Amino acid sequence: MRRPKAALWAIAIAGVVTAVVLVLLPRRHESPQRAAVSRYIADVDGIQQRMAYSLAQVSTAYRSFAVRHAVTPATARQLTRSERTLATLRARVARLTAPPEARRLRALILKLVGQEAAITKEVEGLVRFAPAFQAAVAGLKASAARLSARLAALHPPTPHKVHGTPAQIKQAQAAFLAASNAVAATQADAITTYDGDVLRIIGRLRKLSPPPVFAPAYRAQVIALRETVSAGSRLALELQKPVRANVPRLSRAFTIATRRSQTVAAQLTEIAAVKAYNARVRAVGATADAVRTELARLQGRLP
């Protein structure tokens, strides 16, 4: 079954870009409008300066997560603090009153900090979800190995010609049927045991809440496990019948179901989710650029 680590670390982690340099160069004889905008920018910058240490910790959290590629409790705590820091920054900036000329700038700054807080929350969700997901499916590989070993150890009797008296032939046929039924029953029991393991894994997965970026892969995994249980149940029931003509077909279906989460469709769904996440990351950079553009516009327009 697909584990989340490969997809998780393929995601491009955003750097925190809150500390956009907010500067409106003064002029010798500046207008009241320019002075008001300058005061507003100074107020915003003052908030950032007062929160400089906390904002530096936000950057540290991102670097730790991106460079170490490790999901640790310390990283999770750092990201939780980062989300709170950004939420505090946004709330403080939102309380500032911007002059009419700086309303667009104010909206862009609030949008930027809000986007950063949202991305931080999403990354924090990934950090918390990944270990729980991995722990939930950790026993699946071992269960599959046990199933394969049990099935490989069984040796169904091979049909062959029997010579002898009618009574001897009848006795040999009865012995063949009994041996065949015994093997089929053991196979059914092994598959039912495996299905029980999978059901317990599904139960653990249902307790998890995946972040948006991982939701498609999570759904693909759960669906694959459900299909595995369903296919296994049908195969086990068929193996318990006196006539087992459908065993080959149901066995193939069971094998396919166990590999469902590794299909190209599941991988493409995962990739689409990662692309959507990366688009949100790029949007943060685009908003930061828009803040700089608006500052340049104000610099050139205000007398």
C-alpha positions in Angstrom: 0.0 0.0 0.0 1.2 3.5 -0.7 2.6 5.3 2.3 2.3 9.1 2.5 6.0 9.9 3.0 7.0 10.1 -0.7 4.1 12.4 -1.6 4.5 14.4 1.6 8.1 15.4 1.1 7.5 16.0 -2.7 5.5 19.1 -1.6 7.3 22.4 -2.0 7.3 24.1 1.3 6.7 27.9 1.3 9.1 30.2 2.8 7.6 32.8 5.1 7.5 36.1 3.2 5.7 38.2 5.8 8.6 40.5 6.3 8.1 42.4 3.0 10.1 45.6 3.4 7.4 48.4 3.8 9.1 51.7 2.9 7.7 54.8 1.4 10.6 57.2 1.0 9.9 60.7 2.5 10.1 63.8 0.5 11.3 67.3 1.6 7.8 68.7 1.1 5.4 65.8 1.3 1.7 66.1 1.0 -0.7 65.3 3.9 -1.7 62.2 1.9 1.8 61.0 1.6 2.5 61.7 5.3 -0.6 59.7 6.2 0.4 56.7 4.1 3.9 56.9 5.6 2.5 56.9 9.1 0.4 53.8 8.3 3.4 52.0 6.8 5.4 52.9 9.8 2.7 51.5 12.1 2.6 48.2 10.2 6.4 48.0 10.2 6.4 48.8 14.0 4.1 45.8 14.6 6.4 43.6 12.6 9.4 44.9 14.5 7.8 44.2 17.8 7.1 40.7 16.7 10.5 40.2 15.1 11.5 37.4 17.3 8.3 35.5 16.8 8.4 36.0 13.1 12.0 34.7 13.0 10.7 31.6 14.8 8.2 31.1 12.0 11.0 31.1 9.4 12.9 28.7 11.7 10.0 26.3 11.7 9.7 26.3 8.0 13.4 25.7 7.5 13.4 22.9 10.0 10.5 21.2 8.3 11.9 21.7 4.8 15.5 20.8 5.4 15.2 17.9 7.9 12.3 16.2 6.1 11.3 14.8 9.5 8.0 14.7 11.2 8.8 15.4 14.9 6.8 16.6 17.9 9.1 19.6 18.0 8.4 20.6 14.4 4.6 20.3 15.1 4.9 22.6 18.1 7.0 25.1 16.1 4.3 25.2 13.4 1.5 25.6 15.9 3.3 28.6 17.4 3.9 29.9 13.9 0.2 29.8 13.0 -0.7 31.7 16.2 2.0 34.2 15.5 0.7 34.9 12.0 -2.9 35.1 13.3 -1.8 37.6 15.9 0.1 39.7 13.3 -3.0 39.8 11.1 -5.3 40.8 13.9 -2.9 43.6 14.9 -2.5 44.9 11.4 -6.3 44.7 10.9 -6.9 47.0 13.8 -4.9 49.8 12.1 -6.8 52.4 10.2 -5.4 53.0 6.8 -5.8 56.3 4.9 -7.9 56.1 1.7 -4.7 56.1 -0.4 -3.4 53.0 1.4 -6.6 50.9 1.4 -5.5 48.7 -1.4 -2.1 48.3 0.4 -3.9 47.3 3.6 -6.0 44.8 1.8 -3.0 43.2 0.2 -1.0 43.0 3.5 -3.9 41.4 5.3 -4.3 39.0 2.4 -0.6 38.1 2.5 -0.6 37.4 6.2 -3.8 35.4 5.9 -2.4 33.3 3.1 0.7 32.6 5.1 -1.3 31.6 8.2 -3.5 29.3 6.0 -0.4 27.6 4.5 1.2 27.2 8.0 -2.0 25.6 9.2 -2.0 23.2 6.3 1.6 22.2 6.8 0.9 21.7 10.5 -2.0 19.4 9.5 0.4 17.4 7.3 2.9 17.1 10.1 0.3 15.8 12.5 -1.5 13.6 10.0 1.4 11.8 8.4 2.7 9.9 11.5 -0.9 8.9 12.4 -1.5 7.7 8.9 1.7 5.7 8.7 1.0 4.2 12.1 -2.5 3.1 11.0 -1.2 1.2 7.9 2.0 0.0 9.5 0.7 -3.5 10.0 -0.7 -3.9 6.6 2.6 -5.1 5.0 3.1 -7.7 7.8 -0.5 -8.9 7.4 0.0 -9.4 3.7 3.2 -11.3 4.2 1.5 -13.6 6.7 -1.3 -14.2 4.2 1.2 -15.0 1.4 3.1 -17.4 3.7 0.0 -19.2 4.8 -1.3 -19.6 1.2 2.2 -20.6 -0.1 2.4 -23.4 2.6 -0.8 -25.0 1.3 -0.6 -27.7 -1.4 -3.9 -28.4 -3.0 -4.2 -32.0 -4.2 -3.5 -32.4 -7.9 -6.1 -34.3 -10.0 -4.8 -37.6 -11.4 -6.0 -40.8 -12.8 -6.9 -43.5 -10.3 -6.8 -47.2 -11.0 -8.3 -50.0 -9.0 -11.7 -51.4 -8.2 -14.8 -49.2 -8.1 -14.5 -49.1 -4.3 -10.9 -48.1 -4.4 -11.7 -45.4 -7.0 -14.6 -44.1 -4.9 -12.4 -44.1 -1.8 -9.6 -42.2 -3.7 -12.2 -39.7 -5.0 -13.5 -39.1 -1.5 -10.0 -38.6 -0.1 -9.2 -36.2 -2.9 -12.4 -34.2 -2.2 -11.7 -34.1 1.5 -8.2 -32.9 1.0 -9.3 -30.3 -1.5 -12.0 -29.1 0.8 -9.6 -28.9 3.7 -7.1 -26.8 1.7 -9.9 -24.5 0.5 -11.2 -24.1 4.0 -7.7 -23.2 5.2 -7.4 -20.7 2.4 -10.7 -19.1 3.2 -9.7 -18.9 6.9 -6.4 -17.2 5.9 -8.2 -14.6 3.7 -10.8 -14.0 6.4 -8.0 -13.3 8.9 -6.4 -10.9 6.6 -9.7 -9.1 6.0 -10.0 -8.7 9.7 -6.6 -7.1 9.9 -7.6 -4.7 7.1 -10.9 -3.9 8.8 -9.0 -2.9 11.9 -6.8 -0.6 9.8 -9.8 1.0 8.2 -11.2 1.6 11.7 -8.0 3.5 12.7 -8.0 5.5 9.4 -11.6 6.6 9.9 -10.5 8.4 13.1 -8.1 10.6 11.1 -8.9 13.9 9.5 -6.6 14.4 6.5 -5.5 17.9 5.4 -6.8 19.0 2.0 -3.6 18.2 0.2 -3.6 14.6 1.3 -7.4 14.0 1.2 -7.4 12.4 -2.3 -4.6 9.9 -1.4 -6.3 9.2 1.9 -9.6 8.5 0.2 -7.9 6.3 -2.4 -6.3 4.3 0.4 -9.5 3.8 2.3 -11.4 2.8 -0.9 -8.7 0.3 -1.8 -8.9 -1.3 1.6 -12.6 -1.5 1.5 -12.4 -3.1 -1.9 -9.9 -5.6 -0.6 -12.2 -6.6 2.2 -15.1 -7.0 -0.2 -13.1 -9.0 -2.7 -11.6 -11.2 0.1 -15.1 -11.9 1.5 -16.4 -13.0 -1.9 -13.3 -15.2 -2.4 -13.6 -16.8 1.1 -17.3 -17.6 0.5 -16.5 -19.2 -2.8 -13.7 -21.3 -1.3 -16.2 -22.7 1.2 -18.6 -24.0 -1.5 -18.6 -27.6 -2.7 -18.1 -26.4 -6.2 -15.6 -23.6 -6.6 -15.7 -22.8 -10.2 -15.3 -19.0 -9.6 -12.2 -19.2 -7.5 -9.7 -18.1 -10.3 -11.8 -15.1 -11.2 -12.4 -14.0 -7.6 -8.7 -14.6 -6.7 -7.6 -12.2 -9.5 -10.1 -9.6 -8.2 -8.8 -10.0 -4.7 -5.2 -9.5 -5.9 -6.1 -6.4 -7.9 -8.0 -4.9 -5.0 -4.9 -5.3 -2.7 -2.9 -3.2 -5.2 -5.5 -0.6 -5.8 -3.8 2.2 -3.9 -0.7 1.8 -6.1 -2.5 2.3 -9.4 -1.7 5.1 -11.8 -5.1 6.7 -11.1 -4.4 6.9 -7.4 -0.9 8.4 -8.1 -2.4 11.0 -10.4 -4.9 12.0 -7.8 -2.1 12.4 -5.3 -0.1 14.5 -7.8 -3.1 16.7 -8.5 -3.5 17.4 -4.8 0.2 18.3 -4.5 -0.1 20.6 -7.5 -3.1 22.3 -5.9 -1.1 22.9 -2.7 1.9 24.2 -4.6 -0.5 26.7 -6.4 -1.5 28.0 -3.0 2.1 28.4 -2.1 2.9 30.3 -5.2 -0.1 32.6 -4.5 1.6 33.7 -1.3 4.6 34.9 -3.4 2.3 36.5 -5.9 0.6 38.5 -3.1 4.0 39.6 -1.7 4.9 40.8 -5.2 1.6 42.7 -5.3 2.4 44.4 -2.0 5.8 45.6 -3.4 4.1 46.8 -6.6 1.5 48.8 -4.7 4.3 50.4 -2.6 6.1 51.4 -5.8 2.9 52.8 -7.2 2.3 54.9 -4.0 5.9 56.0 -4.1 5.6 57.4 -7.6 2.0 58.7 -7.3 1.8 60.5 -4.0 3.2 64.0 -4.0 
